[in-house]
């Protein structure tokens, strides 16, 4: 899956659309623009934490594997690599390993 910058694409579509003029504007072009604005092509939440994911605790320097997630999705039981604490932790305190967000200025060229 490739992620796109929807704002850049919408800006590009608006610029191209303005050159076509109202009489010659392409319907498909407008449909794409509207679909993007409505979130039709928004990527899935790649930062969602699932059972089996490798995670880090945001407040501690420890990693582990998610064993279970509560029904409401707010708490998780993690099997930690180093036994620092036990019990469930808030999912909001966990960060996925290997799937961190990339600062905008670093997104020009990404090699996977």
C-alpha positions, 0 to 999 in steps of 0.5 A: 500500500502506498500512502498519499498526501491528500492535501497535495493531491487536492491542490493539484486537482484544483490547479488542473481543474482551473485550467480546464474551465467550467465548460470543459471540466471532466466529470471523472476529474471532479468525481476523484476530487470529491471522493478524496475530499470525502475520505474514500481513499484514506489509508487504513489505520496502520497504527492500530495495535492488535494481538501479536504486535510488538510494542513499546511502552511510551513511559518505560524503555521496555518492549513486549508482545500484545497477548490480549486486548480488552473488548473496549480496546482501551487496555492490553495485556503485554508479555514484556521482554523484561519483567518490569511490571505485570497486568494490563496497560492502557493501549494509548501508552503503547507504541508499535515497534517498527511502524512509527510516524514519519515527520513530514520533512522526512517523507520525500523519499522512503525506501522499504 
